[in-house]
Amino acid sequence: MDEHLSANYDADKLPPGKLSTKGVGATAPDLSGSKTLEDGVIVPLGKPKEQKGSKIRMRYVVGVDFKYRK
């Protein structure tokens, strides 16, 4: 498997001995302005990235506790 950590527009041209391509990527906040808590947890600070309203999908989880009387 040929792994790519960033965009590669020639990913369809596999090197010899490789049968597939795996795109491995992620984004992370800039940790230069972060705060480290007493227990070692790193909290990134700053403004969140703005999203277009058309890209936001609301999802809900509803928990219900039924108490039946017999």
C-alpha positions in Angstrom: 0.0 0.0 0.0 1.3 3.4 -1.0 0.6 5.9 1.9 0.4 9.7 1.3 0.4 12.2 4.1 -0.6 15.1 1.9 -2.4 15.7 -1.4 -0.8 13.9 -4.3 -2.5 14.4 -7.7 -0.4 11.5 -9.2 -1.5 9.0 -6.6 -3.0 6.8 -9.4 0.6 6.2 -10.7 1.6 3.5 -8.2 5.2 2.6 -7.6 6.3 -0.9 -8.4 5.1 -3.5 -6.0 2.1 -1.4 -4.7 -1.5 -2.3 -5.5 -3.4 0.5 -3.8 -3.1 4.0 -2.4 -4.1 5.1 1.2 -4.6 8.8 1.9 -3.6 9.6 5.5 -4.2 13.1 6.5 -5.5 15.2 9.3 -5.8 18.8 10.5 -4.9 20.1 13.9 -5.1 23.4 15.7 -2.0 25.6 16.0 -0.6 24.7 19.4 1.6 27.8 19.7 -1.1 29.6 21.7 -2.2 26.6 23.7 -2.5 26.2 27.5 -1.4 23.2 29.4 -3.5 22.3 32.4 -2.2 20.9 35.7 -2.9 17.3 34.7 -1.0 17.7 31.4 -4.0 18.2 29.1 -3.1 20.6 26.2 -6.0 23.0 25.4 -5.8 24.8 22.1 -6.9 28.5 22.3 -8.0 30.8 19.7 -10.9 31.4 17.3 -12.7 28.4 15.8 -12.7 27.9 12.1 -15.8 29.4 10.5 -18.0 27.0 8.6 -20.5 27.7 5.8 -24.0 27.2 6.9 -24.6 24.8 4.0 -22.0 22.4 5.4 -23.4 22.1 8.9 -25.5 19.1 9.7 -27.3 19.0 13.0 -27.6 15.6 14.7 -29.3 14.8 17.9 -29.1 12.0 20.5 -32.2 11.6 22.6 -32.3 9.5 25.7 -35.6 8.4 27.1 -36.2 6.6 30.4 -39.6 4.8 30.4 -41.0 3.8 33.8 -43.8 1.4 33.3 -46.4 0.7 35.9 -47.8 -2.8 36.2 
